[in-house]
Amino acid sequence: MAIKSATLPETGFLRIWHIVGNKKTNTPALIPISRTTFLNGVKTGKYPKPIKLGARTTAWRVEDIKALIIEMGGQK
């Protein structure tokens, strides 16, 4: 799935529902996989590690997710 770089900021953080989408809030997925598949990929090292922003807040760096999308062939 290709995305335009203009849809993501240059820097910042993304929560998991920004990455894999959320049907309840109509948030489209940047990477069209399930939440479980994404988290399993994080555990195995296939996908970037998250950053803890607080006790109950986990996020991924925009730069890491952009690089992952490019690596997966979603953008040229």
C-alpha positions in Angstrom: 0.0 0.0 0.0 1.6 3.3 -1.1 1.3 6.4 1.0 2.3 9.9 0.2 5.0 11.4 2.4 2.9 14.5 2.8 0.4 12.5 4.9 2.9 12.0 7.6 4.9 14.6 9.5 8.7 14.7 9.2 9.2 13.9 12.9 7.0 12.8 15.7 5.3 9.7 17.0 2.6 7.4 15.8 0.4 5.2 18.0 -0.4 1.7 16.9 -3.9 2.6 15.6 -2.2 5.1 13.2 0.0 2.4 11.8 -2.5 -0.6 11.5 -5.7 1.5 11.3 -8.8 1.6 13.5 -12.3 0.7 12.1 -14.1 2.4 15.0 -12.6 5.8 14.2 -12.2 5.2 10.5 -8.5 5.6 10.7 -6.9 4.1 7.6 -4.0 1.7 8.0 -0.5 2.8 6.8 0.6 -0.8 6.8 -2.3 -3.2 6.0 -1.7 -5.9 8.6 -3.4 -6.8 11.8 -2.4 -5.4 15.2 -1.4 -8.9 16.4 0.8 -9.4 13.3 2.4 -6.0 13.7 3.2 -6.6 17.4 4.5 -10.1 16.7 6.8 -8.5 14.1 8.0 -6.0 16.7 8.8 -8.9 19.0 10.8 -10.8 16.4 12.6 -7.6 15.2 11.0 -7.5 11.8 9.3 -4.1 12.6 10.8 -1.2 14.6 10.8 -1.2 18.4 8.4 1.2 20.1 9.2 4.0 22.5 7.5 4.3 25.9 6.2 7.9 26.3 4.5 7.2 29.6 3.3 4.5 31.9 0.5 3.5 29.5 1.6 5.2 26.3 3.6 3.5 23.6 4.5 5.0 20.2 6.7 4.5 17.2 8.9 7.2 15.6 7.5 8.5 12.3 11.0 8.2 10.8 11.1 4.4 11.7 7.6 3.8 10.2 8.4 5.8 7.0 11.6 3.7 6.6 9.6 0.5 7.1 7.1 1.5 4.5 9.9 2.3 2.0 11.6 -1.0 2.9 8.4 -2.9 2.3 8.2 -1.4 -1.2 5.2 0.8 -0.5 6.9 4.0 -1.8 9.5 4.8 -4.4 
